[in-house]
Each structure stands twice: as structure tokens, then as C-alpha cells.
Amino acid sequence: MPNITVELLRGRTLEQRRAFAKAVADSAVELLGARRQDVRMVFTEITPDTVANGGVLASEDDSRAGVVAALSDET
């Protein structure tokens, strides 16, 4: 039984999470031979101030400003 944990910046839509879950489950069935009903996924939403890349908080990283702003606009 594959147990898959997915961490995403807050702001993804239900439709995006649904499509992602289906694609990952499809891959687990195809590549791992798992039964679809046994593919378990947990989505954890994180905020830009609770994750750092290269030692810099995403909320303070100018190179990620566009991504952070886009996700903020969607909520």
C-alpha cells in the first residue's frame, strides 16, 4: 500500500489537488502494481513563511515572489 505525503504551498485549488491525486494514483497503479483503492495520499498545505529554500524563507525569496503572489491571488 503506497502512502504518499504531498506538501504544497497553500493556495492550490481543489481541482488542482484532485487532478494531481488522480495522476499520482494512476502512476502508482501502473508503475508499482498497486491497487487503486490502496493508494493513500495526504496533502499538507504549507505557507511561504514556514518553508525555506537554500536557507531563505519562501516569503522573503525574491526569486519565488511570483509563485507566492500567484498562489495568494487564487485564495
C-alpha positions as CSV (number, residue, x, y, z in Angstrom):
1,M,0.0,0.0,0.0
2,P,1.7,3.2,-1.1
3,N,1.4,6.0,1.4
4,I,2.3,9.3,-0.3
5,T,2.7,12.6,1.5
6,V,2.5,15.8,-0.6
7,E,3.5,19.2,0.7
8,L,2.2,22.2,-1.3
9,L,2.2,25.9,-0.8
10,R,-1.3,26.9,0.3
11,G,-3.4,28.2,-2.5
12,R,-3.8,25.2,-4.8
13,T,-7.4,24.7,-5.8
14,L,-9.5,21.6,-5.1
15,E,-9.4,20.9,-8.8
16,Q,-5.6,21.0,-8.9
17,R,-5.3,18.7,-5.9
18,R,-7.9,16.3,-7.4
19,A,-6.1,16.2,-10.8
20,F,-2.7,15.7,-9.0
21,A,-4.1,12.9,-6.8
22,K,-5.5,11.1,-9.9
23,A,-2.3,11.4,-11.8
24,V,-0.2,10.1,-8.9
25,A,-2.7,7.2,-8.2
26,D,-2.6,6.3,-11.9
27,S,1.2,6.2,-11.8
28,A,1.2,4.1,-8.6
29,V,-1.1,1.6,-10.2
30,E,0.9,1.4,-13.4
31,L,4.4,1.5,-12.1
32,L,4.1,-0.2,-8.7
33,G,1.2,-2.6,-9.4
34,A,-0.7,-1.1,-6.5
35,R,-4.5,-1.5,-6.3
36,R,-6.0,2.0,-6.8
37,Q,-8.0,1.8,-3.6
38,D,-4.8,1.2,-1.7
39,V,-3.0,4.3,-2.9
40,R,-3.2,6.7,0.0
41,M,-2.3,10.4,-0.3
42,V,-2.1,13.1,2.4
43,F,-1.9,16.8,1.3
44,T,-0.2,19.1,3.8
45,E,-0.5,22.8,3.0
46,I,2.4,25.0,4.0
47,T,2.7,28.7,3.9
48,P,5.6,30.7,2.4
49,D,6.8,31.7,5.9
50,T,7.0,28.0,7.1
51,V,9.3,26.7,4.3
52,A,12.8,27.8,3.3
53,N,14.8,27.1,0.1
54,G,18.5,27.5,0.3
55,G,18.2,28.9,3.8
56,V,15.8,31.7,2.7
57,L,12.1,31.7,3.7
58,A,10.0,31.4,0.6
59,S,8.1,34.5,1.7
60,E,11.4,36.5,1.6
61,D,12.9,35.0,-1.5
62,D,12.7,37.4,-4.4
63,S,13.1,34.6,-6.9
64,R,9.9,32.9,-5.6
65,A,7.9,36.1,-5.3
66,G,5.9,35.5,-8.5
67,V,4.9,32.0,-7.4
68,V,3.9,33.1,-3.9
69,A,1.9,36.1,-5.2
70,A,0.1,33.9,-7.8
71,L,-1.0,31.4,-5.1
72,S,-2.1,34.3,-2.8
73,D,-4.2,35.7,-5.6
74,E,-6.0,32.4,-6.1
75,T,-7.3,32.2,-2.5
